[in-house]
């Protein structure tokens, strides 16, 4: 049999998925622009390729998010304790320009800050991003004018990150370029994009996923290491990759990814670690010492308990829950009837961290959006989750408006905010449940409906299994009753055009 590396890429390559034909929500929404695409439509004959359209839509939605911040830009960031919350346009960016010493020319991590926060509490690459934006900010005029410019400069840089994310998601699965529209049109993406600097890490992570899909393990690792140097959560993706490579026996590729990640992270962090250790370590000590905060179920517990847990206890319990979730994902990987797709496990591990963590800032939804699109590119499920996240976005600002408006009590009291937190948790858990169902019943996975294995899995796509647990190597033809088309699974290594029966496993691909 020819290997995956020697099989011509264009042989029997299926055509791109047209969402208005395969997704009922997309088909219904397309009526606003003329209806679903017809079978005689001329595709691939215009400059307006799917990737270019997705990038422009992402930029347009980002611009709408900037417009939503106008009430704060014009004054709410600077006047009135609660107006930036009642308008739901809060951002950390202008406040930290002066609060973290950028207005005074202090060097992050090396210069000690006045006030309660003695050093910048962000990872090094994010600190570099913030510093570069401060260099581009005019130092003349009032401090308010400088903070407005600082936010505007950061917004421009973050818009580039947003476009990169949308393009990377569109190109990760070559058959499904239109899936990038889910990222571009995600309402929570536009609303939270300029709250903080998370888009930098999200863009690097999306680029890393694209590199893995192209079979470039070392580039994946390097980009993931840079993403981890900007935010901690990307390192979690190495866990799912480990168990997938274990099941497929792809240890060499995992080693390249791990080595690339370690080297890239060290290149960014080591100079600061050696010459400004106290400043470098502030992010890690702050994360450890930070108490229970907004958005977590731990906050509901604390605000409804006469004896709230200590920070150390919450850290221990949150870590234990995360370990249990990781063990569950590993068990799912080794026992699933087909090896799960990398994007599915990547989404599950980051979602587990989000749900169990002691804080959930509204912009953390950005971590999940690209992974959710790659894991479950289904408009209905995605929009249900997004509705829950938008409700939480409004809930946290209304709660802060309530707590900062004194006797006026504008906004949402604590019990109302608790319902917003529960809605966020339920929405995330719902999407996790759907992804787990797709793993256990792969015939329900929209990405695999044509018999594909893991189109964005790089070296894992079509690879033989070498380690499984239980009966996963000999699954039933279908795990449950399903009204949709019955799928015949095919290994990428299999000689085309034969499609072996699912009852006769070939090469351990089942």
Secondary structure, 3 states (H helix, E strand, C coil): CCCCCCCCCCCCCCCCCCHHHHCHHHHHHHHHHCCCCCCCCCCCCCCCCHHHHHHHHHHHHHHHHHHHCHHHHHHHCCCCCCHHHHCCCCCHHHHHHHHCCCCCCCCCCCCCCCCCCCCCCCCHHHHHHHHHHHHCCCCCCCHHHHHHHHHHHHHHHHHHHHHHHHHHHHHHCCCCHHHHHHHHCCHHHHHHCCCCCHHHHHHHHHHHHHHHHCCCHHHHHHHHHHHHHHCCHHHHHHHHHHHHHHHHCCHHHHHHHHHHHHHHHHHHHHHHHHHCHHHHCHHHHHHHHCCCCCCCHHHHHHHCCCCCCCHHHHHHHHHHHHHHHHHHHHHHHHHCCCCCCHHHHHHHHHHHHHHHCCCCCHHHHHHHHHHHHHHCCCHHHHHHHHHHHHHHHHHHHHHHHHHHCHHHCCCCCHHHHHHHHHHHHHHHHHHHHHHHHHHHCHHHCHHHCCCCCCCCCHHHCCCCCCCCCCCHHHCCCCCCCCCCCCCCCCCCCCCCCCCCCCCCCCCCCC
